[in-house]
Amino acid sequence: PLAEHEGQIIEILKSAGSLSMPSYLENLDLVGFFTDYPGLHRALRTETDNFITNLRTIHSRVTADLPKIRETFFPDLAEELCLAGIEVTQSDPHMGGQRVCILIFNKNTDTEQKLVYKPRDIRIDSRIMNSDGEEPSLMQLANTVLASSTPLPIYRFLPSDDGTYGYVEFLSHELSETKNDFVFETDEEAQLYYHQLG
């Protein structure tokens, strides 16, 4: 019953500083609050249930896919991969409230790695921009034909076998000599990129 969890819910609501607190919430009358707003109670329960279910799904998928993830994204990593964090993004929710998440491996170590989890079919994305597919992606073919000094971006994808979700290389969007994050330093580079895309 809701009344048993009043204290916990009040603390969660208070910690979300941007929420305004009606006076009866401050008096711990959460049952009265949800009686006045039954739709909100249902929405919060649904969102909470979906959130828990989705985190469990992500964890089980990552656990099952870890060897493929390592081989595809981190083949040079000497130590074992350990999922240490999941950042839920503000992306539009998919079926059942699923959201794009940033997976963090080996958090707070010298070998911290990030990866993007997408709860949708990414096979088409992979055929367009993949750098490691069995067959060349559309962007790889375009780069071969264009032979430009500023190639179109390609990066790594790992679609699930059933096509219901997948992983995408994390791009920090920071200038780096060691990563290929496709950050344009000049307007001319950006113009060339968009010209090459047509």
Buried (B, 14 or more C-beta within 10 A) or exposed (E): EEEEEBEEBBEEBEEEEEEEEEEEBEEBBBBEBBEEEEEEBEEBEEEEEBBEEBEEBBEEBBEEBBEEBBEBBBEEEEEEBEBBBBEBEEEEBBEEBBBBBBBBBBEEEEBEBBBBBBBBBBBEBBBBBBBBBEEBBEBBEBBEEBEEEBBBBBBBBBBBEEEBBBBBBBBEEEEEEEEEBBBBEEEEEEEBBEEBEE
